[in-house]
Amino acid sequence: QVRLVESGGGLVQAGDSLRLSCAASGPSIRGKTMAWFRQAAGKEREFVAGINWSGSSTGYADSVKGRFTISRDNAMNTMFLQMNSLNPRDTAVYYCVAGPYAGSRYYTTDYEYDTWGQGTQVTVSS
């Protein structure tokens, strides 16, 4: 069973950048579809970004497109989320997730992913 641990969250000001990391332990993440989801207080969990098993295909929610970049290093068993131009609406707990192989695709719905990290808090002040 893969275990996922997020890091890199924190309190920043609007316009700043953060880089989240997701370190996997146990079996390799190679072959797994992965993504980032987030959940703000009082709101439903939402898809942020997804990446296929090789990293050749990525996708983003409209709200973060052009500001966030998802990437992975299968050799290091790690996934990343580079977040630039942060604004208060990005404040949330960010979750790293892993799911079954999906070829060139990635899933955008949370129920497709069977492994979740504990989450890392990102707070953006105005």
C-alpha positions in Angstrom: 0.0 0.0 0.0 1.4 3.4 -1.0 1.5 6.0 1.7 1.5 9.7 0.7 2.8 12.5 2.8 2.4 16.2 1.7 4.7 19.0 2.8 5.4 22.6 1.8 2.2 24.3 2.9 2.1 27.4 5.0 1.0 31.0 5.4 1.9 33.4 2.6 0.7 36.7 1.2 -1.2 37.3 -2.0 1.1 37.1 -5.0 3.6 34.8 -3.3 4.5 31.3 -4.4 4.6 27.9 -2.7 5.8 24.5 -3.8 4.0 21.5 -2.4 5.6 18.1 -2.3 4.1 14.7 -2.0 6.5 12.0 -0.9 5.3 8.4 -1.4 6.6 5.5 0.6 6.0 1.8 0.0 5.5 0.6 -3.6 6.6 2.9 -6.4 4.2 5.5 -7.7 5.3 4.6 -11.2 2.2 3.5 -13.1 -0.2 5.4 -10.8 -2.3 8.3 -11.9 -1.9 11.2 -9.4 -3.5 14.5 -8.6 -3.9 17.3 -6.1 -7.3 18.1 -4.6 -8.1 20.9 -2.1 -10.9 21.6 0.3 -11.6 25.1 1.8 -13.4 25.5 5.1 -17.1 25.0 4.6 -16.7 24.0 0.9 -16.7 20.8 -1.1 -13.4 19.2 -2.0 -12.3 20.1 -5.6 -9.9 18.9 -8.2 -6.9 21.1 -8.6 -4.5 19.3 -11.0 -3.9 15.9 -12.4 -1.0 14.0 -14.0 -0.8 10.7 -15.8 1.6 7.9 -14.8 4.5 9.2 -16.9 4.0 12.9 -16.5 3.3 13.4 -20.2 -0.2 14.5 -19.6 -1.4 17.1 -17.1 -4.6 19.1 -16.5 -5.8 21.8 -14.3 -9.0 23.3 -12.8 -9.9 26.6 -14.6 -9.3 28.5 -11.3 -5.6 27.6 -11.2 -4.7 27.2 -14.9 -1.7 29.3 -15.8 -0.7 29.7 -12.1 -0.1 26.2 -10.9 2.1 23.4 -12.3 1.9 19.8 -11.4 4.9 17.5 -12.0 6.3 14.2 -10.8 9.6 12.4 -10.4 8.9 8.7 -10.5 12.5 7.8 -9.7 12.2 9.9 -6.5 8.7 8.6 -5.8 7.5 12.2 -5.5 5.0 14.6 -6.9 5.0 18.4 -6.8 2.6 21.3 -7.2 4.2 24.7 -7.9 1.8 27.4 -7.0 2.4 30.9 -8.2 0.4 34.2 -7.9 -1.5 32.8 -5.0 -4.6 34.6 -3.9 -6.9 34.2 -0.8 -9.3 32.0 -2.8 -6.5 29.4 -2.9 -6.7 29.0 0.9 -7.5 25.4 1.6 -6.1 22.0 2.7 -4.3 20.5 -0.2 -4.4 16.7 -0.6 -2.1 14.5 -2.7 -3.9 11.5 -4.2 -3.0 8.4 -6.2 -5.1 6.1 -8.2 -5.0 3.3 -10.8 -3.2 3.4 -14.0 -5.1 5.4 -16.6 -2.8 5.5 -19.6 -2.5 9.0 -21.0 -5.4 10.2 -18.9 -5.8 11.4 -15.3 -9.0 11.4 -13.2 -10.7 14.6 -12.1 -13.2 13.0 -9.7 -12.1 12.2 -6.1 -13.7 8.7 -6.1 -11.3 7.5 -8.7 -8.4 7.8 -6.3 -7.9 5.2 -3.7 -4.9 6.6 -1.7 -4.9 10.0 0.0 -2.4 11.9 2.0 -3.2 13.6 5.3 -3.3 17.1 3.7 -1.2 20.3 4.1 -2.7 23.7 4.9 -2.2 26.6 2.5 -3.3 30.0 3.8 -3.0 33.1 1.6 -3.6 36.4 3.3 -4.6 39.5 1.3 
